[in-house]
Amino acid sequence: MSFTVAIVGRPNVGKSTLFNRLVGKKLALVDDTPGVTRDRRPGQAKLVDLRFEIIDTAGLEEAGPETLQGRMRAQTELAIDEADLTLFVVDAKSGLTPVDQTLAELLRKRGKPVVLVANKSEARGSDGGFYDAFTLGLGEPVPISAEHGQGMIDLRDAIVEAVGEDVAFPEPADEAETNVDIPRAEPGTEEAEEEPAYDDTKPLRVAIVGRPNAGKSTLINRFLGEDRLLTGPEAGITRDSISVEWDWRGRTIKMFDTAGMRRKAKVTEKLEKLSVADGLRAIRFAETVVIVFDATIPFEKQDLQIVDLVLREGRAAVLAFNKWDMIEDRQAVLADLREKTERLLPQARGIRAVAISGQTGEGLDRLMQSVIDTDKVWNKRISTARLNRWLEQQQVQHPPPAVSGRRLKLKYMTQVKARPPAFMVSCTRPDALPESYTRFLINGLRNDFQMPGVPIRIHFKASENPFEGRKRRT
């Protein structure tokens, strides 16, 4: 991208709506409640023929630095400092407030280009607020409607004028672009006979999930080495799913911070429902999911439900017992956690679990190594020949049960996809095969092919009868 633009303004003026309009997707949460956005959210914007990076920010409010609003303000000021241009959004419908005047003064002191945007200009009675915006001393405001897409051409012209045509339209480099997404084959389209090597150079998408106040944002900040995400003692600070990129031992990691997930019965507000839905989308988009437990109160019912949700979505999962710095008798607690993990999560037998501290950084390298190891298993492919030799041995050692006096026979097995590993077994009367034998096969695959902690699916298919449909000779 050629340049970076930050969207700033007081709460509820339509910053996130404008952000979604420019990126062409509903990435940022939007609600009538003031102060929905709290963290900086980056995105790739497209405005007519302009391409640039856009940053959505929290609404600026007057508050002390130790308060939540004060910490949100610090994040916004960091975004202003990082950006080449600031879009200062005011509400033309409700008019200016003292907060707008304070923010205008702050932007003047920064000395960076500013485009004044009068949003909600389509509303009746917005003319007064539009003309009041001239008093801010930041030039002529651009009237737009972010919700309806009006005024986007004028906004494009104002941005080009503010940054200059040489910045807005940089000369193309001679070499091929490096930011083009390389299409990857869909899982399951590879040849089943091959066991391809794991590609440890491709970027890895990791989602961080857990209950509120488990320390998810603090953990990501410790990975990044900076206060990139808003943190604090208050539960439920994170609302949007924010993605950040960093390198771990030469590999690009794209990590998603998500809102804390409470029990469904307790989620009543519309905004929290939107936050949880955004977190679920992050889980589906990720490859590996780190479920953060509070080591001081682990294995709450909601923790188990989150793990079950991740596994049902088919993601690779790793458990992180956070706040390990607050544990005194570590050996006893560790033994208890191991026992409970095995007993309470039988559907994820062998799942990797790491004790960490997002506050001190303890155990973070072990956590990332567990993420990589789990992703290798999640991508694993087994040749058809090995699977059929294994299946034959299983039937010799533990034959399928007989149903109505006729023994079931498993004839053929192949892996149909990876991510997560899924297998197809050709057999007689698949509808009669008991669930207990399916679990036996899944546990055998885990043990014999070293596939711990990832969801494994087995589908049974009736074998075709070559004589079906033929007329019997008389």
N, C-alpha and C positions, 0 to 999 in steps of 0.2 A: 504494500500500500504506500501511496506517495506521502500522505501526511495524516496527522491524528487530530480529531475534533472531540472536545468534551462538551456535553450538554449539562448546563447548570441552571439553577433557579430555585425559588422557594418551593415548599411542598405543594403538590396538587396543581401544578400549572400545566401538566401534560408532557413532562420530559420523557417518561417511559413510552408514552404513546408515540411521540416523535421518533424515539429510538427504534421502536418496532416498525414504524413506517419506513425508516431509512434502511434497515437491514432486510426488510421484506418478509419478516417472520415475527411471530408472537413470542419472542424470546423473554422479554421482561414482563413481570407480573404487572397488571394494570387493574386498579380498583379506585372507587371514589374516596376511599379512606386516605387522608393525608399521610405521607411518610411511608409508603409501601416499600420503595427502594431504599436499601441501606448500604449495600456494598457497591463498589465500582464494577460495572458489567461491560466488558468490551464486545465489539461486534464488527463485522465487515459491512460497510454501508455502500449503497449504490444510489446515486441521485442523478438521473438522466445519464450523462456521459462521465460523471465524476465517480471515482473509486477512492475510498479512504477508510481509515479505522475510526470507529465512533466509540465513545465511552459514556454510558449512562451513569449518573451519579445520584446521590441522595439529596433531598431538598435541604437547603441551608437554613438553619435556625440559630438564633442567639441563645447560646447555652455554655456552661462551663466545660472545660476540657475533660473533666472526670465523668461527665454524664454521657449517656448513650448518644444524645443529640450532638454533644461536643465531639465525640469520637467519629460520628458520621460526618461532621463538618471537616475534620482533619482528613478523612478519606477523599472528600470532594476537592479540597485544596491540593492534595497530591495529584489528582487527576488534572486539575488546571495547570499545574506545573509541568506535567508530562506532555500536555497537548500543544499542538502548534496553533490551534484556533479554538476559541470558546463560543458556543452558541448559548447566549444568555436568554432564557425563555421567561417571558412575563405573561400574565393572564390578562388579555385585553377585555375579557368579559367582566371581571371583578375589579379591574384597575390596579394601580400601584399601591404598595404598602411600604412601611419603613424598612422592612427586610429587603425589599428590592433596592432601595436606596443604599443600604449597607453593602449589599452584594455588588452593586455597580461601583462603589468606591473601592472594594477589594479588587475587582477586575482592573480598574484603572491603575492601581498600584503595581499590579503584575506586569503591566506594560506589554501584554501580548495582544494580537488581533482579536477583536470581539465582533460578533454579528448579533445584533439585538433582534430577537424573534418575538413577535406579538401573537401568541397562540389564542385559539378560540375566537378568531376574528370573524367567523361566520355567524356568531351569536347576535341576537338583537340587542342593541345598546352597547356594542363593543367599540363604537367609534371614540367614545370618551377615553377609554383605557388606552386605545391605540395612540391618540394624540398626547396623552399624558406621558407615554414612554419617551417622547422627545426630551422631556426634562431630565432624563438620566444622563444626558451628555455623552451618549455612546453612538451617536449617529442616527440615521433614519431607521426605524424599526421595519422589519419585514412581516407583513400580515400573512398568517397562515392558519390552516386548520389541520392539525396533525391527525385528527380522527377521520376527517373526510378527504385528506390528501390535497387540499386546496393550497395554492401559493408555493408549490414545490419548485416551479421554474424560477420564481423570484428568489427563493432561498438559494438555489444553485448559483444564480448570478452573483448574489451577495457573497457567497463563500469564495468564488473564483476571484472576485475583486479584493477580498480581504487577504487571501494568501498569495495572490499573484498567479498568473498563468503558468509560469515556469514551475511552480510547486504543484499546482492543480493538475497540470498535464506534463509530467516529466518525460524526457526522451526515453524511448524503449531501449533496454539494454541489448547488446549484441547477442549475448548468450540466451539460451532458452530460459523461460521463467521457472523459478524454483518453487513457487508456491502453488503450482497446479496440482490438484488432487489426482493421484494415480488410481484408476479404478482397480478394485481387487475382485477376484472371483468370488462368487457367492459360496458360502460354506456348503460342502457336499458335492461340488462339481468336480473336485479333483479325482484322479484315478484311485479307486479303492485299493488297488494292488500295491501302491507305493506307500512308503512311510517317509514323508518328506521331513527334512531337517527343520528344526525350529528357527525362525527368523528373529534373531535377537537385536536387529537394527531398526525394525519398524516401530513407529510410535505406539505407545500403549495407553489406552483409555482406562482410567481408574476412577470409580465413584466412591466417595466417603459418605456412609450413611450411619444412622443410629438415632437413639432417643435424644430429645432436647437436652442441652447442657452436658453432653458426654465429652465434649472437647474436640469436635471435628474441625472447626475453623482454626483453633489453636494448633492442632496437628499440622494442618496445611501450611500455616504461617511458619512453623518450625522447619518444615521441608524447604520452603522458599528462602528462609533466612531474613524475612522482612514481614512487617505488619500489613500484608496485602489484604487480608480479610478482617472484617469487624469482629472483635471478640469482647467478652466481658462476663461478669457473674450472672447477668440476666439470662434466663432461659428463653430460647426461641428468637435469638437475635437474627440468625440467617433466615431469609425468606426466599430469595431467588436461588436457583442452582447456578453457581458461578464457576466457570472453568478457568484454570490457570495452567501454564506450561512451564516446565523446568527440565533440567537434565539430571539424570542419575547414572553415574558411571558411563557417560557417553550415550545414553539412550534417552530419547525424548519421552517424557511422561506428561500426558494431559489429564489433569486431576479435576474432578468435579466436587465442589462443596455443596451439600444439600441441606435443606431445612430439617430440623428434628421431627421425627415421626412419633406422634402420640397415639394412644389407642383410638380406634375409630369412633368409639362412643363419646370421646371427649372432644373430638374435632367438630365443632359446631359453626364456627365463623367461616364465612365465605373465603376470606383472605387466607386462612390457614389451610383450607381445602385446596386452594390454588397452589399454595406452597408445597403441599404433600404431592399433588399431581405433578408438579414440576420435578420433584425429587424422583418420582417413579419413572418419568421420562429419562432422567439421567441414568437410572439403573439400567433401563433397556438399551441405552446408547453405549454404556460402558462395556468393557470386556471383563475386567476383574472388579469386584466390589469389596471394599474394606468395611466391615461392620464394626463400629467403635462401641465397645462396652465401657461402662464406668466400673473400674475394678473395685471400687468401694461398695457398690450395690449391683453386682453382676447378675445376669440371668433373670431379669424381670420378665414377666410374661410378654411384654412388648418386644424385648430383645429377641426372644425365640421366634416371635411372629415375623420380625424383620428378616431373620436368617431364612425362615421358611419361604418368605416372599422372594428373596433373592434367588434361592435355589429353584423355585417354581418358574422363575423367569429364565432359567437356564444359564445364569451367570456364574463365573468362577468366584468363590468367596474365600475371604481370609478374615479371621477374628483378631481384633486389636483390643487388648485390655488396657485402657488408658488410665491415667492418674496413678501409675505404678509408684511414683515418688511419694504417695501418701500412704502406702502399705508398709506396716512395720514388720510383721512376721511373714516374710515373703515366701519362705519354703512351704509353710503350712498352707498359705493362701494359694500358692501355685499348684500344690497337690490337689487341693479342693477344686480348683478351676478345671484341671485336667479330668478329674472324675466326673464333674458335672457336664463337661463338654461331651464326653463319650456317652453319658447316660441320657442327656436331654436332647441331643442332636443325632439320633441314630441315622437319620436320612442323609447326613453329611459325614459319614464315618471317615476318620483320618483327616478332617479339616484342619488346616494349619492355624495355629493360634499363637500370638506373640504378645508378651507383656511390654508395654511402652509407656513413655511419659512425653506428651506433647509439650509440656511446660519446660522440661529440661533437655529433651532430645534423646533420652535413653531409649534404646531398642529400635530406632527408626531404620537403621541399615538392615537389621534382621527382618523388620516388617517388609521393606521393599524387596529383599531377597525372597521372602515367602510369596509376595505378589508375583514375582517373575516365575518362580517355580510352579505356582498354581496355574499361571497362564500357559506354561509349557504343557501341563497335563490337559488343560482345557482344549488346547489345539492338537492334541495327540491323535495320530492315526495308526491303526493296526492293520496289517495286511490280511487279506481274506484267507490265505493259506494257514497262517498262524491261528486265526480265529476258529477255523474248522477243525484243526487238530485239537485245540483247547476244548471245543464243544464236544468232540467225541470222547475225550477223557472225562468230562463232567458227567456225561450220560452213563459211562461205565461205573464211575464211583458213586453217582447218585442218580439213578434212572428217574425219568419223569413218572409221575403216578399213573396208575391205571384208572380210567373212568368208564363205568358201566362195563367192566370186564375187558376193555380194550386199552392197551398201553399206548400213551402218546409218544410220538417220535419226532425229535428235532433233527431235521435233515441238513440244513444249510444255514450259514451265518455270515454276514458281511457288515462292514461299517458303512453306513449311508451318509454320514456327515460328521464333522467335528464342530466344536464351539457351540454347545457342549457335545461330547461324544454320544452318538446315537447309532444303534445297531438294529438290523432287521434279521429275524430268524424265520426261516421257512419250516413249517411244521404241520402235522396233522391236527385238525380240530383246535385251532388257536383259542377259540372261545371257551374251551373246557380246561385250559391250562390254569392252575390255581395261582393266586398272587404270591403265595409263599415260594413257589419255584422260580418266579420272576425275581424275587428278592435274592434267592440263592445264586442265581446267575449274575446279578448285579454285584453282589459282594465278592463273588469269584473273580469277576473282571477287575474290581478294585485291587484285590490282593495279588493276583497273578500277573497283571500288566502294570502295576504301580500307578494307579489312578486314584489317589486319595483326595477326598474333599471336594470333588466336582460332581455336579449332577450327571447321571448316566441314564439314558433312555433306551429301552428295548421294545421294539415293535414286532409283533408276531403276525405272520401272514400264512394263509393256507396254501399249501403246495398245489400246483396245478396237476390235474389228472389228465394225462395225454389221451385217454380213451373216452373222456367225457363227451357226450354228444353223438358218439358213434352208435349206429344201429347194431344190435346184437344179431349174429348169424343164427339161423334156425337149422 
